[in-house]
């Protein structure tokens, strides 16, 4: 059974960086597109970044230029490198595998001084 497990969240000061990881378990090869989404308190979940099967990427406008999504060759680990973090980036960040409609449990990112 394929599962997604995120890690790497935490508390960071404005302007800081974090790297989130999403481990895709239950398979040794994942060719599907993957995404990172986030949900801030009182707000709807929003897609932040997507990496497609050809490794092309797309970003929400607020994340473009600051966040980078990547994956290892087997597609079993997906990363979200976040830089120049802002307080409005505070949210629960979740990994998503759209083809199988799978979500991870999420990891909290808090940007505060």
C-alpha positions in Angstrom: 0.0 0.0 0.0 1.4 3.3 -1.1 1.7 5.9 1.7 3.1 9.4 1.9 5.0 10.7 5.0 6.2 14.2 5.3 9.0 15.5 7.5 11.1 18.6 7.9 8.6 21.1 9.2 9.3 23.4 12.2 9.7 26.9 13.5 11.8 29.3 11.4 12.3 33.0 11.5 11.2 35.3 8.7 13.7 35.2 5.9 14.8 31.7 6.9 14.8 28.4 5.0 13.4 24.9 5.4 13.4 21.8 3.3 10.4 19.5 3.5 10.6 15.8 2.5 7.9 13.5 1.4 8.7 9.8 1.5 6.6 7.6 -0.8 6.5 4.2 0.9 5.1 0.9 -0.5 6.8 1.2 -3.8 10.3 1.3 -5.2 9.4 3.5 -8.2 6.9 6.3 -8.5 6.5 7.8 -11.9 3.5 9.9 -11.1 3.3 13.7 -10.8 3.6 14.9 -7.2 2.5 18.1 -5.5 2.9 20.0 -2.3 -0.1 21.8 -0.8 -0.6 23.9 2.3 -3.5 24.9 4.6 -3.3 27.9 6.9 -5.6 28.3 9.8 -9.0 29.3 8.7 -8.2 29.1 5.0 -8.7 26.6 2.3 -6.0 24.2 1.2 -4.0 25.5 -1.7 -1.6 23.9 -4.1 1.9 25.3 -3.7 4.1 23.4 -6.2 3.8 20.5 -8.7 6.4 18.3 -10.3 5.2 16.4 -13.4 6.3 13.1 -14.7 8.8 14.8 -17.1 10.1 16.7 -14.1 8.7 20.0 -15.3 7.5 22.1 -12.4 4.9 24.8 -11.7 4.3 27.0 -8.7 1.7 29.1 -7.0 2.6 32.8 -7.7 3.4 33.5 -4.0 5.9 30.5 -4.0 7.5 31.2 -7.4 11.2 32.2 -7.0 11.3 31.2 -3.3 10.2 27.5 -3.3 11.7 24.6 -5.3 10.1 21.2 -5.8 12.3 18.3 -6.7 12.3 14.5 -6.6 14.9 11.7 -6.5 15.4 9.5 -9.6 13.0 6.8 -8.3 10.4 9.3 -7.4 10.1 7.9 -3.9 11.2 11.1 -2.2 9.9 14.5 -3.1 11.3 17.7 -1.7 10.2 21.2 -1.2 13.0 23.7 -0.6 11.6 26.9 0.9 13.7 30.1 1.1 13.0 33.6 2.1 10.1 32.4 4.3 7.4 34.8 5.3 4.9 34.7 8.2 2.1 34.2 5.6 3.8 30.9 4.7 2.8 29.5 8.0 0.6 26.4 7.4 0.4 22.7 7.4 2.2 21.4 4.3 1.0 18.2 2.8 2.4 15.9 0.1 -0.1 14.8 -2.6 -0.1 12.1 -5.2 -2.9 13.1 -7.5 -3.1 10.0 -9.7 -3.8 7.8 -6.7 -5.6 10.6 -4.7 -3.2 10.1 -1.8 -2.3 12.7 0.8 0.2 12.6 3.6 -0.6 13.6 7.2 1.1 17.0 6.8 3.9 18.8 8.6 3.6 22.1 10.4 5.6 25.1 9.2 5.6 28.1 11.4 7.4 31.3 10.3 7.7 33.7 13.2 10.2 35.8 15.1 
